[in-house]
Amino acid sequence: MRKIVLTGARGNLGMELREMLAGLAAELLSTDIAAAPDTLLPNETWVQADLAKMEEVAPLLEGADLVVHFGAVVDEKPFEELLGPNYLGAYNVWEAAHRAGVRRVIYASSIHAVGMHDTTATIDCATPHRPDTFYGLAKCFAEDLGRMYWEKRGLEAVAIRIFTCTPEPQNIRALGSWLSYGDLRRVVMASIKAPVVGFTTIFGVSNNRRCPVSNAPAAFLGYRPEDDAEAWAERLEATAGPVDPHDMGLTKLGGPFAKVPLGESGVDAIKRMTAGEE
């Protein structure tokens, strides 16, 4: 490819993807609202930009073959705080990609788009939306936007519903929901390499034996996760304490995001769960 654009490049997951993406194209244009890291890759250009401003987004997509859209506020916030980066930002990326003739968008969606489904329901990636927060609702908006741009304008997209992406699982919920950094790269690579995707959703989750969802409808992408959180099970279960079978942090796919009041941080709730405070 000539050029790949990576949004949210300064975030934890964006930083994990930069080197892989740089190896797939003559140019990697990385962008974030934050300043560039100290070191860039040899074929990487960094542009500081606000996704909520079309005049800053549109020039980034010129000449691009592919955009990997990971830029967003990655927590539950009041709706007004998410409107610019998460809602308008998604529209600006898709519209700018369409204008520039980009072939495909790879989008960092989230389990929170379906976070109010029960963990025991074993849903698949074709199950309808059921967001748990304003943050999850933004992911639903972007997925529907991506489907519409495919059906009306022919712009392909893969929406990766990312679960718990950390270097290693941090709590007992993550025994089912963990996505390793290695499997993150594998699911993004599969989404890029598949010859035809149309509009596809897929769960970004590792090969956990306790995984509560199915990727069967997206098997054609060729994503084959390799890592399993079970290696951490004994340690995590020993420190977890009693489990409340009515705790929505465990009974809903969205975990702690499913039980926080709208507009209040889900990330803070996850930290409290990991610390054994709830």
N, C-alpha and C positions, 0 to 999 in steps of 0.2 A: 504493500500500500504506500501511497505517497505521504499521507498525513493522518495521524490519529489525534483527536482532541480528548483530553482527560480533564473533567471538571472535578472540583473537590480534591485536587491533587495534594493538598497539604494535610488532609485528614488521615487518620490511621490507616484506613483501607486504601485510599488513594496512594499513599506512600508505598504500600505493599505492591501496588500494581505498576508503578512507573517503569521499573526496569524491564518487566515482561513486555509491556506495550511498546517501549522504545525499540525492542528487538523485532517488532512486526512491521515497522514503517520507516521510511526515510526520515520523517520528522515526527516527533512527539511534541505537541503543544500542550503544556500543562497549565492549568489555570485555577486560581482560588482567590477568595477575597483576602486571604492572608498573603504575606510576602513570601518570596521564594526561599527554599532552604539554602544552606551554605554552598552545597555542591549540586550541580546539574549534570545530567548525563550528556555524553558528547553530541547527540542529535536532538536534545531537548531544549525547547524554548519555554520560558515562563512568562505569563501575562497575568498581572493582578487585575481582577475584574469582579464586578458585582452582577450575579446572575439575574437579579431583579431588573436590570437595565438593558433593554434590547440593544441600545446603541453600543454597549460594551460587549455583548454576547455575539452579535451578528458577525463582526469582523473575525472572530476567532474561528468560525466554521468555514470560512472561505478556503476552498481548495481541499477540504477534508474528505476522506473516504468514510470515516467512522468517528462517532463520538461515544465515549464511555462516560456517562453522566452520573457522577457520584457526589456532586455538590449539593448541599442542603444543610439546614439546621438538623442535627441528629438527636433530637429529644422532643418530648412533648412540651409545648409552650402555649400561651394564649394564642388564639387564632390569628390575631393581628400581627404577631411577631413571626408567624410562619408564612403569612400571605405572600410576602415578597420573595424570599429565597426558595421556598418549597413549592408554592403554587405558581406564581408568575415565572419563577425561574425555570420550571419544567416547560411551561408554554414557550418561553423565549428560546430554550434549547431546541425544542421540536420545530418551532416555526423557522428559526435560523437554519437548522439542518435542512429543512425542506427547501428553503430559498437557495441554499448553497449546493443542492444536489447530493447531499450526503446519502450514502447507501443504507446505513443501519445505525440505530441508537441502542447501546447497551445501558440499561437503567438500573441503578441501585434502588429497587423497591424494598419492601420490608414485610416480615411476617405480620406486622401491625396492620396491614391492609385486610387481614383476615383474623385479627387477634382475638375476637370474641367467640370464635369457634372453640368447642371443647377439645382438649388434648386427646380425649378418648374417641373422637369421631373419625380419626384417620382420614382426613380430607385429602384430596389431591389438588394439583396446581390449577385445575379447571373449576374449582369450587368458587361460588360467588363471593364478592367482598362482604366483609363484616368487620369494619374498622373498630379499633379500641380507643382511639384518641384523635385529636385534630391532626397530629403527626401522621397517624395511620390513614386518615381521610385524605391527606395530601398525596399519599402513595396510591390510593384508589383513583384520585383525580388524574395523576400522571399515567397510570396504567390505562385508564379509559381514553385519555388523550392519545397515548401511543397506539391503541387499537384503532381509533378514529383516523389518525394520520396514515396508518397502513391501509385501511379500507377505503379512504377517500383520496389519498395522495400517493399511495404506493411506497411509503417510507417504512422499511422494516424496523422491528424493535424486539428486543428480549428484555423482559422485566424480571430481574432476579430478586425474589422475595427473601432477603437476607435474614437469617435467624441471629444467633449469638456468635459474632465473629471476633474471637479473641485468640491470643497465642495458645492458651489452654483453657479448658472448662473451669469455671470459677464457683459453680454451685450445682445443686442436684438437678435443677431444671435443665442446666446445660448438658446433662448426660443424654438428653434427647435433642436439644436445640443447637448444639455446638457446630460452628463452621470454622474449620482450621484455616489459617492463612494459605496453606498449600491448596486446599480445596476451593478457597475463594479464587485463587488464580486459575484453577482447573475449570470452574464453572464459567468464568469470564472468557477463558480461551475457547471453550466449547461453543459459547454464544457467538464468538467472533468467527470461528472456523466453519460452523455449519453452513452448507451451501445455500440453503433457503430456510428462513425462519418465519416469514410473514409477521404476525404478532404472536409472541409466545411468552407465557409466564412459566417460571421454574423456581422451585424453592432452593435457596442457597443454604444447604445444610450438609454436613459431613455424613459419612457412612455409619452413623451411630445405630447400634442394635436397638436402641430405645426411641428411634426417630418417630415422631407422631404424625408424619405426613408422607404422602406418596408423590413421586415425580413421574409416575408412569406416563401421563399424557405428553410429557416433554422428553421422553426417552430418545426420540430421534435426534436431539441435539448432540448426543454422545457424551454427556457429562457422566463421568464415573468417579465418584468420590472415593478416596482411599483411607481417610483417617476415621477413627472411632473414639468417642469420648469414654468408652468403657474402661480404658486403661486407668482413668482417674476415679472410677466409681468407688472403690473401697475407701479411699481417703476422704472423698466428698461425703459419702454416706455416714462415715464415722463422726464427722463434725457437724452434720446437718441438724441434729436434734429431732424432736418429734415433728411429724408431718401432719398438718391439718388438712383433711380430705375436702374441706370446703374452701380452702384458700385459693382465690381466683388467680393468684400468682403462680399456681401450679396446675389448676384445672382448666385454664384458658391458654390458648396458643400464644397470646401476647404477653404472658407472664405478668410481672408487676405493672406493666403498662395497662393491663386490662382492669386493674383495680384502683389506679390513681384517679382522683377527680380530674375532669377535663381541664387542661391548661396547666396542670402541675407536673413536675419533672418525673418521668419514668426512669431516667438514668439514676436519679437519687434513690428511687425505690429498689432498683437492682442492686445498688451498693449496699443498702440496708439488708437485703436478702442475703447477699454474699457474706456480710459481716455477722449474720445470724441474729439481726435485730428485729426481724419480722418473718 
